[in-house]
Amino acid sequence: MDRIKPLSLCTISVLLFLSYTASAQTLKQATEVNSIIQTNQIPGISLAYIEAGAMKIELATGKKSETETVGGETVFSAASLSKPVFAYLVMKLVDEGTLDLDTPLSEYYEYVDLKGQKSYPKVTAKMILSHTSGLPNWRKNKLKFIHEPGEKYSYSGEGYVWLQRVVENLKKKSLEQLAQEHVFDPFGMDRTSYIFSEKLSDDFSISFKKDGEARPKTIQGQANAAASLQTTASDYAKFLIALLNGEGIPKELQDQMFTPVKPVKEKEKNPQIFWGLGVGIQKTPAGTQIFQWGDNWTFKGYFTANIKDKNGLVYFTNSENGLIPVRELVGTYLSDPQPAADWLDYH
């Protein structure tokens, strides 16, 4: 595996020669990544490339603050890349018999934010994970349904928060405790947490607005299954490798995660983009890929992975511009088409 230290275009060769061995191809890719983030005014990036279900390349480059550089241990906000990790945790609970995907959540837990609304008794864990619960992404005032449950794809962080409350109630443990027990510890994700814990405070990135203005680190003290994950690209790649290899859950549950439930565009004639259980799905001539993007304003990230050849890429940036070059960054390592990038349309 090639590990690459923080880089700049002028020092890339020296750092690789002095510190690590790396192939000419790896050096070329690192140079391209540096060029891409500089062109798009992205201060820092943490990236990991997976090949055949194993870690191949780890790259950390740019700056994590106005005076310090990004390293392999530097923690970024993962934004919505929080969701697939939580979905995997839910599948672990399904496997142990704690939760059923098709049982209405109201039978497990009384969610006062929605109780009394006619759609409330219809929503299941499967609907939450596939973004078909009918809930909005985030509430403006009172939380209300905007679609009939199960009717169509409608991206919802609120749904994940509801399912988080169900899971915490069933297990009588916090999301952070459950994630450490079922995901982070088993996969060696030592630099990952749903809250900004003390153990991460030694090396973390602040973030930057699109004009380069720095923003102080937001200290996330409350776990949110949809958005609060703090991690590194190498740690997140460990999770993706486990997910692709079917570690910790039966194949039938892995298959359910990777099976389309609804297309993201309801009336599209030949859809390529769907949602499964906890992950987006791209169907292209290169095969079926899972994906998820993350957008917490000034932290942005993305992953994609082909479920057949098990090649994938995950990256995190500390910039409002971080998803503008998603096609270029993915294309540096993978030849798989990215219709999800066109759908997201951050250009």
Buried (B, 14 or more C-beta within 10 A) or exposed (E): EBBBBBBBEEEBBEBBEEEBEBEEEBBEBBBBBBEBBBEBBBBBBBBBBBBEBEBBBBBBBBBBBEEBBBBBBBBBBBBBBBBBBBBBBBBBBBBEEEBBBEEBBBEBBEBEBBEEBEBBEBBBBBBBBBBBBBBBBEEEEEBBBEBEBBBBBBBBBBBBBBBBBBBBEBBEBBBBBBBBBBBBEBBEBBBBBBBBBEEBEEBBBBBBEBEEEBBEBBEBEEBBBBBBBBBBBBBBBBBBBBBBEBBBBEEEBBEBBBEBBBBBBEEEEEBBBBBBBBBBBBBBEBEBBBBBBBBBEBBBBBBBBBBEBBBBBBBBBBBBBBBBBBBBBBBBBBEBBBBBBEBBEBE
